[in-house]
């Protein structure tokens, strides 16, 4: 079978079509036309419609909404001689025309979508061109987290970017991050895991690259990083020293507990072995009585982290320092729970004594001799671990 003749006819047809297309392109290139800028057509950004192949002696460019260049459709016109602009009925306040006839639309909106016609009026010629502009909305990625509450330096947080894009960028505290020891980005870039979360790890955002210089970010997700308390300290008037608050009967005593934490810590007070109804950070004793003497403990508790710290002071009448035997070391007696304390935390050691003996001890130094005669009746004192 001879296939050479049909092949020849096919090639001749292809050459003919290619010639016609080339001719059409040459003819079209001599006509005025409009080309949108590559970044044109996104809500909230500039849209730029550039005029190409306009007559060299153009005296006026006029832009119109729609396919007709009528006066009622006029947006704006620009006179190349006087360099003046004239606004038309369709002018929104966001349009300007450059010296080369390009239409610039600031802060493009969805209702800017439609046909735009430009008329270039020259000395001996007037040309028109129409283009369709479609304003779109950038895809805004969504973001979700497994929890919005985390304990400082303890918990981990996982965030997922809800997008079909495969090149997700992550932002922690408004700063772009990449995988390292404490943060891990999944191979598909859609998941971020933060270990041992910190207060600075908020807010979280993911972003996708729309153009080379334009990143569309998700709404920020804020984390509540809980912590504390890291300390609990009682300040008082009169001033307490190493847990001893000296005060006279009938005088005013003020105690205020200071602590840190997020959310705000809750306070409880214990007087000797009785839980007080006070839930504030401060206690005021307007006129000190004998019944109000003794140990006051402030407990600071964070309901989110479940961390609990305390501090305590001993309210007593003044006792000279020389009344205490030098070098005496007291240990926690049997039956009294011993709490581990960190360096610098005040911890009070108690040895059982009747209230009468305690009061007597605060009044007269000679009570020390009575204590030595009765081993079970001992001194209530304060010890600070350093």
Residue, then its C-alpha position, 0 to 999 in steps of 0.5 A: x500500500x502506498x502511503x506517501x500521497x496521503x502523508x503529503x496531503x496531511x503536511x500540506x494542510x498543516x502548513x496551510x493552517x500554520x500560515x493562516x495562524x501566523x497571518x492572524x497573529x500579525x494582523x492582531x498585533x497591529x490592533x490595540x488590545x488590553x492585557x491585564x497585569x499578572x497580579x490583577x484580579x484579586x480582591x483587596x489588591x490593585x488591578x492593572x489593565x494595560x493598553x498595548x499598540x495604542x496610536x502614537x498620537x493619542x490625545x485622550x484615553x477614556x475607560x468605560x464599564x461594559x462593551x460600549x464606550x458611551x458617556x453613561x458608562x464612562x469611568x474616567x478619562x485622561x487627557x494626554x495634553x493637559x494631563x487632566x482626568x475627568x470622572x464619569x458616572x461609573x467612577x468609584x473613587x478607586x480608579x486612575x489612568x496612567x500617562x500610557x492609558x493603563x487603568x489602575x483599580x485600587x483595592x479591587x472588589x468582587x463587584x469590579x468583575x466585568x467588561x472594560x472598554x478603552x477608547x483611544x482618541x488620536x488625531x486621525x484615528x480612534x481605536x477601541x478595545x475590550x477586556x474581561x476582568x474577573x476579581x477573585x478571592x485568594x484562598x484563605x487556609x484554615x487552621x485548627x489545633x488539638x488544644x488551645x490550653x497548654x501547660x508551660x514546658x510540659x504540653x505539646x500542641x498540634x496544628x493542622x493547616x486546612x488547604x489543598x496546597x502542598x507548600x504550606x508555611x508556618x508562623x509562630x508568634x508572627x515569625x516563620x518557622x521550620x523544623x528543629x528540635x522543639x518543632x516538627x513540620x510534617x512531610x506534606x507541610x500541613x501539620x506542625x507539632x510544638x513540643x514543650x510549649x512556651x508563652x512565645x508560641x502564640x499565635x499560630x498561623x499557616x500560609x500558602x504562597x499565591x505569588x512569589x511575594x504574596x503569602x495568604x495567611x490563615x486567621x491567627x489562633x491564640x494559645x493560652x499557655x498556663x504556668x505557675x505558681x513558681x513562688x509564694x511569699x507572704x509580705x506583712x506589716x509588721x515585717x516578718x523575718x524568716x517566718x517570724x512575725x512579731x506583733x503586740x496584742x491589740x496591734x494591727x497585723x496585715x499579711x498579703x500573699x504574692x504568687x504568679x501564674x496563668x490563669x490567676x492563682x487561687x488563694x487559701x489560708x490556714x490558721x494553725x489547723x483551721x481553714x479560714x473562709x478567706x479566699x483573698x490574697x490578704x488578711x487584716x487583723x485589726x486588733x490582734x488577740x491571743x486566739x489569733x496568735x500562731x501559724x498562718x499558711x497561705x496556699x497558692x494553687x493554679x487550677x489549670x496546672x494543678x501546681x500548689x505552693x505555700x508560704x507561712x509565718x508565725x504570729x507571736x509576741x516579740x522574743x529576743x533572738x538570744x532567747x533561742x539556744x544557739x546551735x540547736x537543730x530541730x527535726x520534724x517529729x513523728x506524726x507530723x508530715x514532712x514536705x519536701x521543699x526547694x532551695x529558698x522555700x520557707x518551711x516550718x518545723x513543728x513540735x507538739x506543745x499545748x497552746x498554754x505553753x506556747x503563749x507562756x513561751x512567748x511571754x517569758x524567756x524562762x519558759x525555755x527552762x520549763x521546756x527542758x524539764x518537759x520534753x514533750x512541751x517544746x518550742x514552736x520555731x521557724x527554720x529556713x532551708x538555704 
